[in-house]
Protein backbone atom coordinates (compact mmCIF):
# COMPACT_ATOMS: atom_id res chain seq x y z
CA UNK A 1 0.00 0.00 0.00
CA UNK A 2 1.40 3.47 -0.84
CA UNK A 3 1.86 6.05 1.90
CA UNK A 4 -1.37 8.02 2.37
CA UNK A 5 -2.74 10.59 4.81
CA UNK A 6 -6.04 9.90 6.56
CA UNK A 7 -7.73 12.37 8.91
CA UNK A 8 -8.40 11.04 12.39
CA UNK A 9 -9.23 12.18 15.90
CA UNK A 10 -8.77 10.98 19.47
CA UNK A 11 -12.07 10.39 21.27
CA UNK A 12 -10.49 10.27 24.72
CA UNK A 13 -9.90 6.52 24.62
CA UNK A 14 -8.65 5.59 21.17
CA UNK A 15 -7.63 7.00 17.81
CA UNK A 16 -10.54 6.93 15.34
CA UNK A 17 -10.14 7.27 11.58
CA UNK A 18 -12.47 9.85 10.06
CA UNK A 19 -12.67 7.95 6.76
CA UNK A 20 -13.14 4.23 6.15
CA UNK A 21 -9.88 2.45 5.39
CA UNK A 22 -9.04 -1.22 4.90
CA UNK A 23 -5.88 -1.97 6.84
CA UNK A 24 -4.07 -5.28 7.06
CA UNK A 25 -3.39 -6.62 10.56
CA UNK A 26 -0.13 -5.21 11.97
CA UNK A 27 0.00 -2.46 9.30
CA UNK A 28 2.70 0.08 10.13
CA UNK A 29 1.32 3.53 10.98
CA UNK A 30 2.81 6.92 11.78
CA UNK A 31 0.72 9.21 13.95
CA UNK A 32 1.26 12.98 13.78
CA UNK A 33 -0.33 15.06 16.52
CA UNK A 34 -1.51 18.40 15.14
CA UNK A 35 -1.49 21.55 17.27
CA UNK A 36 -4.66 22.19 19.24
CA UNK A 37 -6.40 25.39 20.22
CA UNK A 38 -3.71 26.43 22.69
CA UNK A 39 -1.21 26.42 19.83
CA UNK A 40 -3.68 28.24 17.58
CA UNK A 41 -3.58 31.19 19.98
CA UNK A 42 0.21 31.24 19.89
CA UNK A 43 0.13 31.05 16.07
CA UNK A 44 -2.33 33.95 15.90
CA UNK A 45 -0.12 35.98 18.24
CA UNK A 46 2.89 35.37 15.96
CA UNK A 47 0.85 36.38 12.90
CA UNK A 48 -0.26 39.56 14.65
CA UNK A 49 3.30 40.43 15.68
CA UNK A 50 4.58 39.73 12.16
CA UNK A 51 1.90 41.95 10.70
CA UNK A 52 2.83 44.76 13.07
CA UNK A 53 6.51 44.53 12.09
CA UNK A 54 5.60 44.58 8.39
CA UNK A 55 3.51 47.69 8.98
CA UNK A 56 6.51 49.27 10.70
CA UNK A 57 8.79 48.39 7.79
CA UNK A 58 6.41 49.37 4.97
CA UNK A 59 4.15 51.92 6.66
CA UNK A 60 3.19 55.38 5.46
CA UNK A 61 6.10 56.96 7.36
CA UNK A 62 8.68 54.87 5.51
CA UNK A 63 10.74 57.19 3.28
CA UNK A 64 11.04 56.63 -0.45
CA UNK A 65 14.59 55.77 -1.40
CA UNK A 66 16.02 57.13 -4.63
CA UNK A 67 17.80 55.03 -7.25
CA UNK A 68 20.93 57.06 -6.46
CA UNK A 69 21.31 55.08 -3.23
CA UNK A 70 21.76 51.81 -5.15
CA UNK A 71 25.32 50.55 -5.20
CA UNK A 72 24.74 48.09 -8.00
CA UNK A 73 21.81 47.96 -10.41
CA UNK A 74 20.23 44.58 -11.09
CA UNK A 75 20.12 44.34 -14.92
CA UNK A 76 17.45 41.60 -14.75
CA UNK A 77 14.98 43.72 -12.77
CA UNK A 78 12.04 44.59 -15.03
CA UNK A 79 10.19 46.95 -12.68
CA UNK A 80 10.65 50.56 -13.63
PyMOL commands that set and color helices and strands:
alter all, ss='L'
color gray80, all
select helices_A, chain A and resi 37-58+67-69
alter helices_A, ss='H'
color red, helices_A
select strands_A, chain A and resi 8-10+15-17
alter strands_A, ss='S'
color yellow, strands_A
deselect
rebuild
show_as cartoon
